[in-house]
């Protein structure tokens, strides 16, 4: 007569990224997704497919919309590419939705130039200069 011993199951503790991925997988099973390139009012956004196109659009966005001059009013430093906020905007521009928004801004820039309107500028606020984020029509 042999006796089989029951071994206790080995339990491994999941890391934070593993737990997050598990939650995302469960969420995706139960939620119907909609296309990211559709706006609330039915507007269809153009989503550049290739990463190269998205990166080129971001470079153009930086060239057209970032305020480059240095001043005491909190404008972008010369070494803006090293800033975390710049890196986050760049990463955002490579996502499908971010790429669509950057593309849309570039298209709006073309219309603004055509109609002789100013395009909006992205400014840097390091928190020291006393500026706070705000938006305006120009």
Residue frames relative to the residue before (quaternion, step in Angstrom):
aa qw qx qy qz dx dy dz
X 1.0000 0.0000 0.0000 0.0000 0.00 0.00 0.00
X 0.1579 -0.7930 0.5821 0.0860 3.52 -0.71 1.03
X 0.2543 -0.7519 0.5867 0.1605 3.48 -1.09 0.63
X 0.2461 -0.7585 0.5881 0.1350 3.52 -0.80 1.02
X 0.2547 -0.7649 0.5712 0.1539 3.51 -0.82 0.94
X 0.3509 -0.7208 0.5637 0.1987 3.49 -1.03 0.84
X 0.2265 -0.7793 0.5710 0.1239 3.54 -0.65 1.12
X 0.5013 -0.6385 0.4914 0.3155 3.54 -1.07 0.73
X 0.4958 -0.6541 0.4661 0.3303 3.60 -0.92 0.81
X 0.4239 -0.6803 0.5367 0.2635 3.52 -1.09 0.76
X 0.1403 -0.7911 0.5937 0.0434 3.55 -0.71 1.12
X 0.1127 -0.7865 0.6050 0.0527 3.53 -0.73 1.07
X 0.4106 -0.7028 0.5262 0.2460 3.51 -0.99 0.82
X 0.3768 -0.7397 0.5168 0.2090 3.55 -0.80 1.07
X 0.4633 -0.6549 0.5207 0.2921 3.53 -1.16 0.66
X 0.6928 -0.4692 0.3452 0.4251 3.57 -1.27 0.25
X 0.6722 0.4749 -0.3288 0.4632 3.65 0.84 -0.80
X 0.6342 0.5218 -0.3367 0.4607 3.62 1.01 -0.71
X 0.6413 0.5128 -0.3193 0.4731 3.58 0.98 -0.84
X 0.6451 0.5203 -0.3141 0.4631 3.58 0.97 -0.89
X 0.6634 0.4996 -0.3063 0.4653 3.59 0.91 -0.90
X 0.6214 0.5302 -0.3385 0.4671 3.60 1.06 -0.70
X 0.6570 0.5037 -0.3086 0.4683 3.59 0.95 -0.89
X 0.6412 0.5218 -0.3216 0.4617 3.58 0.99 -0.83
X 0.6482 0.5215 -0.3160 0.4560 3.59 0.96 -0.88
X 0.6494 0.4991 -0.3124 0.4813 3.60 0.98 -0.84
X 0.6381 0.5364 -0.3141 0.4543 3.58 0.97 -0.90
X 0.6838 0.5029 -0.2878 0.4434 3.58 0.88 -0.98
X 0.6070 0.5658 -0.3536 0.4317 3.60 1.12 -0.59
X 0.7932 0.3656 -0.1453 0.4649 3.55 0.99 -0.88
X 0.7051 0.4351 -0.2544 0.4988 3.60 1.22 -0.23
X 0.3406 -0.7092 0.5759 0.2222 3.56 -0.95 0.87
X 0.2770 -0.7724 0.5496 0.1569 3.55 -0.82 0.94
X 0.2068 -0.7353 0.6228 0.1691 3.51 -1.26 0.38
X 0.6460 -0.5355 0.3704 0.3984 3.54 -1.17 0.51
X 0.4497 -0.7012 0.4887 0.2595 3.56 -0.95 0.88
X 0.6752 0.5137 -0.3085 0.4302 3.57 1.16 -0.37
X 0.6018 0.5225 -0.3800 0.4696 3.61 1.21 0.41
X 0.3468 -0.7355 0.5488 0.1937 3.51 -0.91 0.96
X 0.7031 -0.4572 0.3342 0.4301 3.55 -1.29 0.21
X 0.7440 0.3946 -0.2187 0.4929 3.58 0.96 -0.83
X 0.6561 -0.5361 0.3052 0.4348 3.60 1.23 0.37
X 0.4258 0.6975 -0.4669 0.3380 3.56 1.29 -0.05
X 0.2740 -0.7582 0.5716 0.1528 3.57 -0.96 0.87
X 0.2586 -0.7713 0.5675 0.1272 3.56 -0.78 1.05
X 0.3969 -0.6746 0.5631 0.2652 3.55 -1.12 0.67
X 0.1117 -0.7844 0.6086 0.0433 3.58 -0.79 1.03
X 0.3412 -0.7359 0.5420 0.2196 3.62 -0.44 1.14
X 0.4187 -0.7557 0.4534 0.2192 3.57 -0.73 1.08
X 0.7687 0.3803 -0.2213 0.4643 3.59 0.71 -1.01
X 0.5757 -0.5888 0.4535 0.3410 3.52 -1.21 0.65
X 0.6111 0.5557 -0.3474 0.4440 3.58 1.05 -0.74
X 0.6546 0.5006 -0.3122 0.4727 3.61 0.94 -0.86
X 0.6487 0.5150 -0.3162 0.4625 3.58 0.98 -0.83
X 0.6669 0.4922 -0.3004 0.4720 3.58 0.95 -0.85
X 0.6428 0.5086 -0.3258 0.4711 3.60 0.99 -0.76
X 0.6350 0.5194 -0.3273 0.4689 3.59 1.02 -0.77
X 0.6429 0.5133 -0.3314 0.4620 3.59 0.99 -0.78
X 0.6327 0.5261 -0.3345 0.4593 3.60 0.97 -0.81
X 0.6606 0.4937 -0.2999 0.4795 3.56 0.99 -0.84
X 0.6118 0.5461 -0.3290 0.4682 3.59 1.06 -0.79
X 0.6533 0.4979 -0.3079 0.4801 3.59 0.94 -0.88
X 0.6742 0.5034 -0.3020 0.4482 3.58 0.87 -0.93
X 0.7492 0.4156 -0.2256 0.4638 3.60 0.92 -0.86
X 0.8236 0.3252 -0.1217 0.4485 3.57 0.86 -0.92
X 0.6221 0.5222 -0.3718 0.4495 3.62 1.14 -0.25
X 0.3840 -0.6706 0.5831 0.2505 3.55 -1.07 0.81
X 0.1995 -0.8450 0.4899 0.0792 3.58 -0.52 1.15
X 0.5873 0.6081 -0.3877 0.3675 3.58 1.05 -0.55
X 0.3838 -0.6942 0.5542 0.2521 3.58 -1.14 0.62
X 0.1712 0.7590 -0.6180 0.1125 3.54 -1.00 0.82
X 0.6398 -0.5327 0.3860 0.3974 3.55 -1.27 0.04
X 0.6039 0.5943 -0.3596 0.3909 3.60 1.19 -0.14
X 0.6500 -0.5744 0.3156 0.3845 3.59 1.14 0.45
X 0.3215 0.7484 -0.5229 0.2514 3.57 1.05 0.61
X 0.7137 -0.4733 0.2953 0.4235 3.58 -1.23 0.41
X 0.4361 -0.6725 0.5259 0.2848 3.57 -0.97 0.83
X 0.6742 -0.4893 0.3606 0.4195 3.55 -1.27 0.35
X 0.7503 0.3511 -0.1950 0.5251 3.58 0.93 -0.88
X 0.0671 0.8570 -0.5079 0.0562 3.58 0.80 0.99
X 0.6151 0.5859 -0.3612 0.3846 3.60 1.06 -0.64
X 0.6475 0.5170 -0.3254 0.4556 3.61 1.19 -0.35
X 0.5457 0.6403 -0.3936 0.3705 3.59 1.23 -0.29
X 0.5524 -0.6236 0.4328 0.3444 3.62 -0.98 0.76
X 0.6382 0.5303 -0.3400 0.4427 3.61 0.98 -0.76
X 0.6268 0.5208 -0.3303 0.4762 3.59 1.06 -0.71
X 0.6564 0.5140 -0.3047 0.4606 3.57 0.95 -0.93
X 0.6549 0.5066 -0.3129 0.4653 3.61 1.01 -0.79
X 0.6391 0.5095 -0.3235 0.4768 3.60 1.00 -0.78
X 0.6409 0.5219 -0.3170 0.4652 3.57 1.02 -0.83
X 0.6582 0.4945 -0.3080 0.4769 3.60 0.92 -0.90
X 0.6302 0.5346 -0.3217 0.4621 3.60 1.02 -0.82
X 0.6695 0.5174 -0.3014 0.4396 3.58 0.96 -0.86
X 0.6641 0.4964 -0.3019 0.4706 3.60 1.23 -0.32
X 0.5526 0.5694 -0.4057 0.4537 3.62 1.28 -0.08
X 0.6507 -0.5223 0.3499 0.4257 3.63 -1.10 0.41
X 0.7017 0.4530 -0.2805 0.4730 3.60 0.82 -0.95
X 0.6521 0.5168 -0.3120 0.4587 3.59 0.95 -0.87
X 0.6372 0.5240 -0.3212 0.4650 3.57 1.01 -0.83
X 0.6422 0.5180 -0.3187 0.4665 3.58 1.03 -0.81
X 0.6668 0.4981 -0.3062 0.4620 3.61 0.96 -0.83
X 0.6426 0.5046 -0.3270 0.4750 3.61 0.96 -0.82
X 0.6339 0.5251 -0.3233 0.4668 3.58 0.98 -0.85
X 0.6572 0.5133 -0.3032 0.4612 3.57 0.96 -0.89
X 0.6250 0.5234 -0.3327 0.4740 3.60 1.01 -0.76
X 0.6599 0.5055 -0.3128 0.4595 3.59 0.91 -0.88
X 0.6405 0.5035 -0.3237 0.4810 3.59 1.04 -0.74
X 0.6359 0.5146 -0.3223 0.4764 3.61 1.03 -0.78
X 0.6034 0.5569 -0.3519 0.4495 3.58 1.08 -0.72
X 0.6459 0.5217 -0.3202 0.4561 3.59 0.95 -0.90
X 0.6629 0.4978 -0.3019 0.4706 3.59 0.96 -0.88
X 0.6460 0.5268 -0.3221 0.4488 3.58 0.98 -0.85
X 0.6578 0.4968 -0.3093 0.4741 3.57 0.95 -0.87
X 0.6337 0.5428 -0.3186 0.4497 3.57 1.00 -0.86
X 0.7600 0.3461 -0.1823 0.5190 3.59 0.98 -0.85
X 0.4645 -0.7227 0.4033 0.3152 3.55 1.33 0.35
X 0.4177 0.6522 -0.5100 0.3743 3.55 0.97 0.97
X 0.5200 -0.6179 0.4805 0.3419 3.53 -1.20 0.48
X 0.3455 -0.7003 0.5767 0.2398 3.55 -1.16 0.61
X 0.5627 -0.6092 0.4231 0.3650 3.56 -1.13 0.55
X 0.2758 -0.7545 0.5763 0.1499 3.55 -1.19 0.57
X 0.3334 -0.7110 0.5882 0.1932 3.53 -1.13 0.79
X 0.1035 -0.8086 0.5792 0.0056 3.54 -0.71 1.16
X 0.3845 -0.7122 0.5435 0.2227 3.55 -1.18 0.57
X 0.0642 -0.7765 0.6264 0.0248 3.57 -0.97 0.90
X 0.2033 -0.8110 0.5401 0.0965 3.56 -0.46 1.18
X 0.5719 -0.6154 0.3704 0.3963 3.58 1.26 0.08
X 0.6278 0.5499 -0.3270 0.4433 3.57 1.23 -0.35
X 0.6960 0.5174 -0.2766 0.4140 3.56 0.99 -0.84
X 0.5179 -0.6696 0.4025 0.3483 3.58 1.24 -0.16
X 0.4877 0.6438 -0.4541 0.3760 3.58 1.20 0.16
X 0.1417 -0.7566 0.6251 0.1294 3.51 -1.24 0.35
X 0.5951 -0.5880 0.3897 0.3851 3.62 -1.06 0.59
X 0.1533 0.7707 -0.6114 0.0935 3.54 -1.06 0.76
X 0.2920 -0.7550 0.5608 0.1739 3.54 -1.19 0.42
X 0.0463 -0.7822 0.6209 0.0202 3.52 -1.18 0.53
X 0.6563 -0.5323 0.3573 0.3977 3.57 -1.24 0.31
X 0.7061 0.4305 -0.2791 0.4880 3.61 1.03 -0.59
